[in-house]
Amino acid sequence: MNINNIKNLLNAYFVENWKRDIIWMAGIMAALTLLSMLVNPYNNGAVVFVGFIVFVLTMAQRVFMNLGNSSQSIHYLMLPASYKEKVVTNMFLVNIYAVVLLLLSIVIGYSLSYLILKFVGKTDMDPFLSQLKVNHIGATLIFFYMSVSVFFFGAVYFRRKPVLKTFALIMAISFILSALSMLVLFLNVRFTMHTGMANVQYSFLSDSSNLPELASNILGFIFCIGFIVFFYALSFLRLKETEA
């Protein structure tokens, strides 16, 4: 990959989109945080968190929006950069640039709400960030970036309305897997176990573990990283196939 090509792609993006990002992404995120905290100073941040997720996921759609238009798609694919450089550039925009911009917007919105509430005499504002437990931050970040990787691939794969189509596909797969799990559980209990033994067996399984907690956490972490790498690898392959 050529670093200069990546720099040129980034420059082209910022020249065309910096105003939109400041006004429609950072501005709305800061306003959402401000209003949310003014309405409820003891807000747990659920509204802000949902807004943050929505903006990041739709950012994946924006960086590949040219693929949804035939003429713009040809122009984008003909840019003097390889498919690898385009994907890496968009990975940076979604996973780093958008995240940092939105976090700064949240800090600004929260700071303004704090100053306003302090001015009107409400000094007991409870910062929602303080409610996050340290042991949950790592799991939250991993799950967040797993979700981003899936929607990033969806933005490359689906030409039109990729966020909606990716979400619908996730829901459909989740429903099918849940239905299959319930069916397997029902058949297992119905045909292979006596009713009285089923509860004993599943109770035993739930109370025992073949792996220490540390080993389970490490394996889970490796699986999550592999999950993220897998979907970004699919994104590379999909854009390569599109260019071909």
One Martini backbone bead per residue (centre of mass of N, CA, C, O) as a GRO file, in nm:
protein
  244
    1MET     BB    1   0.099   0.035   0.017
    2ASN     BB    2   0.024   0.383  -0.025
    3ILE     BB    3   0.043   0.656   0.171
    4ASN     BB    4  -0.027   0.883  -0.030
    5ASN     BB    5  -0.303   0.769  -0.112
    6ILE     BB    6  -0.428   0.787   0.167
    7LYS     BB    7  -0.392   1.092   0.200
    8ASN     BB    8  -0.562   1.168  -0.047
    9LEU     BB    9  -0.826   1.040   0.052
   10LEU     BB   10  -0.848   1.208   0.309
   11ASN     BB   11  -0.844   1.487   0.179
   12ALA     BB   12  -1.096   1.444   0.004
   13TYR     BB   13  -1.290   1.397   0.236
   14PHE     BB   14  -1.247   1.663   0.403
   15VAL     BB   15  -1.318   1.865   0.181
   16GLU     BB   16  -1.623   1.747   0.144
   17ASN     BB   17  -1.703   1.675   0.486
   18TRP     BB   18  -1.639   1.865   0.733
   19LYS     BB   19  -1.903   2.025   0.760
   20ARG     BB   20  -2.094   1.787   0.797
   21ASP     BB   21  -1.957   1.670   1.049
   22ILE     BB   22  -1.987   1.918   1.233
   23ILE     BB   23  -2.298   1.963   1.204
   24TRP     BB   24  -2.439   1.655   1.172
   25MET     BB   25  -2.262   1.513   1.397
   26ALA     BB   26  -2.134   1.685   1.622
   27GLY     BB   27  -2.371   1.878   1.672
   28ILE     BB   28  -2.592   1.668   1.738
   29MET     BB   29  -2.440   1.520   1.964
   30ALA     BB   30  -2.413   1.766   2.152
   31ALA     BB   31  -2.717   1.834   2.167
   32LEU     BB   32  -2.812   1.561   2.276
   33THR     BB   33  -2.648   1.574   2.537
   34LEU     BB   34  -2.755   1.839   2.647
   35LEU     BB   35  -3.061   1.771   2.654
   36SER     BB   36  -3.044   1.510   2.817
   37MET     BB   37  -2.915   1.646   3.077
   38LEU     BB   38  -3.133   1.867   3.122
   39VAL     BB   39  -3.379   1.682   3.156
   40ASN     BB   40  -3.163   1.458   3.297
   41PRO     BB   41  -2.908   1.468   3.524
   42TYR     BB   42  -2.949   1.136   3.586
   43ASN     BB   43  -2.850   1.026   3.340
   44ASN     BB   44  -2.721   0.712   3.196
   45GLY     BB   45  -2.671   0.753   2.867
   46ALA     BB   46  -2.857   0.602   2.661
   47VAL     BB   47  -2.911   0.816   2.443
   48VAL     BB   48  -2.615   0.877   2.379
   49PHE     BB   49  -2.529   0.589   2.306
   50VAL     BB   50  -2.722   0.547   2.071
   51GLY     BB   51  -2.625   0.788   1.903
   52PHE     BB   52  -2.336   0.691   1.872
   53ILE     BB   53  -2.395   0.425   1.724
   54VAL     BB   54  -2.551   0.539   1.484
   55PHE     BB   55  -2.327   0.722   1.369
   56VAL     BB   56  -2.110   0.504   1.322
   57LEU     BB   57  -2.277   0.314   1.138
   58THR     BB   58  -2.346   0.540   0.923
   59MET     BB   59  -2.052   0.598   0.844
   60ALA     BB   60  -2.012   0.340   0.680
   61GLN     BB   61  -2.212   0.427   0.461
   62ARG     BB   62  -2.080   0.697   0.370
   63VAL     BB   63  -1.791   0.591   0.270
   64PHE     BB   64  -1.980   0.395   0.052
   65MET     BB   65  -2.202   0.563  -0.115
   66ASN     BB   66  -2.087   0.550  -0.413
   67LEU     BB   67  -2.177   0.246  -0.468
   68GLY     BB   68  -2.498   0.326  -0.511
   69ASN     BB   69  -2.382   0.473  -0.771
   70SER     BB   70  -2.289   0.429  -1.084
   71SER     BB   71  -2.118   0.684  -1.148
   72GLN     BB   72  -1.978   0.710  -0.867
   73SER     BB   73  -1.859   0.427  -0.865
   74ILE     BB   74  -1.666   0.458  -1.102
   75HIS     BB   75  -1.507   0.694  -0.983
   76TYR     BB   76  -1.415   0.552  -0.720
   77LEU     BB   77  -1.276   0.298  -0.858
   78MET     BB   78  -1.076   0.503  -1.037
   79LEU     BB   79  -0.906   0.576  -0.828
   80PRO     BB   80  -0.562   0.632  -0.728
   81ALA     BB   81  -0.632   0.338  -0.574
   82SER     BB   82  -0.653   0.078  -0.394
   83TYR     BB   83  -0.861  -0.128  -0.225
   84LYS     BB   84  -0.689  -0.128   0.032
   85GLU     BB   85  -0.668   0.182   0.069
   86LYS     BB   86  -0.973   0.232   0.090
   87VAL     BB   87  -1.033   0.054   0.335
   88VAL     BB   88  -0.830   0.177   0.533
   89THR     BB   89  -0.942   0.462   0.523
   90ASN     BB   90  -1.233   0.382   0.622
   91MET     BB   91  -1.145   0.258   0.887
   92PHE     BB   92  -1.039   0.519   1.007
   93LEU     BB   93  -1.300   0.690   0.984
   94VAL     BB   94  -1.477   0.497   1.163
   95ASN     BB   95  -1.282   0.395   1.416
   96ILE     BB   96  -1.154   0.696   1.477
   97TYR     BB   97  -1.266   0.964   1.376
   98ALA     BB   98  -1.566   0.931   1.461
   99VAL     BB   99  -1.517   0.859   1.756
  100VAL     BB  100  -1.361   1.114   1.843
  101LEU     BB  101  -1.568   1.326   1.752
  102LEU     BB  102  -1.803   1.220   1.933
  103LEU     BB  103  -1.661   1.237   2.207
  104LEU     BB  104  -1.613   1.543   2.197
  105SER     BB  105  -1.914   1.614   2.174
  106ILE     BB  106  -1.997   1.494   2.446
  107VAL     BB  107  -1.815   1.670   2.619
  108ILE     BB  108  -1.936   1.940   2.534
  109GLY     BB  109  -2.233   1.884   2.608
  110TYR     BB  110  -2.177   1.817   2.905
  111SER     BB  111  -2.035   2.081   2.988
  112LEU     BB  112  -2.271   2.270   2.923
  113SER     BB  113  -2.476   2.137   3.114
  114TYR     BB  114  -2.314   2.182   3.371
  115LEU     BB  115  -2.306   2.493   3.359
  116ILE     BB  116  -2.610   2.541   3.352
  117LEU     BB  117  -2.684   2.388   3.616
  118LYS     BB  118  -2.498   2.556   3.796
  119PHE     BB  119  -2.630   2.835   3.737
  120VAL     BB  120  -2.927   2.724   3.851
  121GLY     BB  121  -2.828   2.525   4.114
  122LYS     BB  122  -2.738   2.236   3.988
  123THR     BB  123  -2.472   2.044   4.148
  124ASP     BB  124  -2.581   1.719   4.144
  125MET     BB  125  -2.459   1.608   3.899
  126ASP     BB  126  -2.452   1.292   3.727
  127PRO     BB  127  -2.214   1.134   3.571
  128PHE     BB  128  -2.248   0.885   3.339
  129LEU     BB  129  -1.948   0.791   3.321
  130SER     BB  130  -1.929   0.697   3.631
  131GLN     BB  131  -2.119   0.430   3.578
  132LEU     BB  132  -1.890   0.294   3.457
  133LYS     BB  133  -1.737  -0.002   3.455
  134VAL     BB  134  -1.429  -0.119   3.413
  135ASN     BB  135  -1.509  -0.429   3.348
  136HIS     BB  136  -1.701  -0.318   3.092
  137ILE     BB  137  -1.531  -0.167   2.880
  138GLY     BB  138  -1.397  -0.394   2.719
  139ALA     BB  139  -1.659  -0.538   2.630
  140THR     BB  140  -1.786  -0.292   2.491
  141LEU     BB  141  -1.564  -0.244   2.279
  142ILE     BB  142  -1.572  -0.518   2.146
  143PHE     BB  143  -1.871  -0.512   2.062
  144PHE     BB  144  -1.858  -0.253   1.901
  145TYR     BB  145  -1.637  -0.349   1.687
  146MET     BB  146  -1.800  -0.584   1.588
  147SER     BB  147  -2.036  -0.420   1.477
  148VAL     BB  148  -1.875  -0.243   1.285
  149SER     BB  149  -1.763  -0.469   1.103
  150VAL     BB  150  -2.038  -0.561   0.996
  151PHE     BB  151  -2.136  -0.280   0.879
  152PHE     BB  152  -1.896  -0.241   0.696
  153PHE     BB  153  -1.951  -0.483   0.516
  154GLY     BB  154  -2.241  -0.398   0.442
  155ALA     BB  155  -2.149  -0.135   0.289
  156VAL     BB  156  -2.002  -0.304   0.064
  157TYR     BB  157  -2.223  -0.514  -0.021
  158PHE     BB  158  -2.443  -0.302  -0.005
  159ARG     BB  159  -2.565  -0.050  -0.207
  160ARG     BB  160  -2.849  -0.018  -0.056
  161LYS     BB  161  -2.926   0.031   0.251
  162PRO     BB  162  -2.709  -0.114   0.451
  163VAL     BB  163  -2.808  -0.083   0.742
  164LEU     BB  164  -3.088  -0.213   0.715
  165LYS     BB  165  -2.995  -0.481   0.585
  166THR     BB  166  -2.801  -0.569   0.807
  167PHE     BB  167  -3.003  -0.567   1.040
  168ALA     BB  168  -3.205  -0.766   0.914
  169LEU     BB  169  -3.004  -1.001   0.891
  170ILE     BB  170  -2.937  -1.027   1.190
  171MET     BB  171  -3.225  -1.085   1.285
  172ALA     BB  172  -3.268  -1.339   1.114
  173ILE     BB  173  -3.031  -1.506   1.225
  174SER     BB  174  -3.112  -1.492   1.524
  175PHE     BB  175  -3.384  -1.631   1.491
  176ILE     BB  176  -3.283  -1.898   1.372
  177LEU     BB  177  -3.086  -1.976   1.603
  178SER     BB  178  -3.297  -1.973   1.827
  179ALA     BB  179  -3.484  -2.185   1.705
  180LEU     BB  180  -3.272  -2.414   1.690
  181SER     BB  181  -3.201  -2.421   1.990
  182MET     BB  182  -3.486  -2.490   2.091
  183LEU     BB  183  -3.516  -2.749   1.927
  184VAL     BB  184  -3.273  -2.905   2.039
  185LEU     BB  185  -3.359  -2.891   2.334
  186PHE     BB  186  -3.629  -3.033   2.303
  187LEU     BB  187  -3.525  -3.300   2.175
  188ASN     BB  188  -3.331  -3.374   2.399
  189VAL     BB  189  -3.545  -3.390   2.628
  190ARG     BB  190  -3.762  -3.571   2.482
  191PHE     BB  191  -3.557  -3.828   2.368
  192THR     BB  192  -3.289  -3.855   2.589
  193MET     BB  193  -3.467  -3.783   2.848
  194HIS     BB  194  -3.572  -3.773   3.147
  195THR     BB  195  -3.746  -3.551   3.316
  196GLY     BB  196  -3.585  -3.580   3.590
  197MET     BB  197  -3.287  -3.543   3.449
  198ALA     BB  198  -3.272  -3.268   3.308
  199ASN     BB  199  -3.228  -3.072   3.547
  200VAL     BB  200  -2.971  -3.204   3.651
  201GLN     BB  201  -2.795  -3.178   3.399
  202TYR     BB  202  -2.820  -2.863   3.355
  203SER     BB  203  -2.720  -2.789   3.635
  204PHE     BB  204  -2.440  -2.913   3.605
  205LEU     BB  205  -2.351  -2.745   3.358
  206SER     BB  206  -2.391  -2.458   3.492
  207ASP     BB  207  -2.182  -2.525   3.750
  208SER     BB  208  -1.970  -2.597   3.536
  209SER     BB  209  -1.611  -2.603   3.435
  210ASN     BB  210  -1.336  -2.672   3.211
  211LEU     BB  211  -1.247  -2.370   3.252
  212PRO     BB  212  -1.090  -2.120   3.339
  213GLU     BB  213  -1.154  -1.792   3.345
  214LEU     BB  214  -0.902  -1.690   3.196
  215ALA     BB  215  -0.922  -1.883   2.953
  216SER     BB  216  -1.203  -1.792   2.863
  217ASN     BB  217  -1.127  -1.494   2.812
  218ILE     BB  218  -0.911  -1.548   2.600
  219LEU     BB  219  -1.088  -1.701   2.399
  220GLY     BB  220  -1.294  -1.473   2.365
  221PHE     BB  221  -1.095  -1.261   2.259
  222ILE     BB  222  -0.998  -1.420   2.011
  223PHE     BB  223  -1.274  -1.446   1.880
  224CYS     BB  224  -1.332  -1.140   1.849
  225ILE     BB  225  -1.088  -1.072   1.677
  226GLY     BB  226  -1.154  -1.275   1.453
  227PHE     BB  227  -1.425  -1.149   1.381
  228ILE     BB  228  -1.317  -0.875   1.289
  229VAL     BB  229  -1.113  -0.973   1.077
  230PHE     BB  230  -1.313  -1.125   0.898
  231PHE     BB  231  -1.492  -0.876   0.807
  232TYR     BB  232  -1.256  -0.710   0.688
  233ALA     BB  233  -1.168  -0.922   0.486
  234LEU     BB  234  -1.439  -0.920   0.332
  235SER     BB  235  -1.417  -0.624   0.246
  236PHE     BB  236  -1.175  -0.655   0.066
  237LEU     BB  237  -1.295  -0.872  -0.123
  238ARG     BB  238  -1.546  -0.712  -0.215
  239LEU     BB  239  -1.396  -0.468  -0.343
  240LYS     BB  240  -1.229  -0.632  -0.537
  241GLU     BB  241  -1.473  -0.751  -0.687
  242THR     BB  242  -1.593  -0.477  -0.775
  243GLU     BB  243  -1.346  -0.380  -0.943
  244ALA     BB  244  -1.354  -0.638  -1.137
   0.00000   0.00000   0.00000
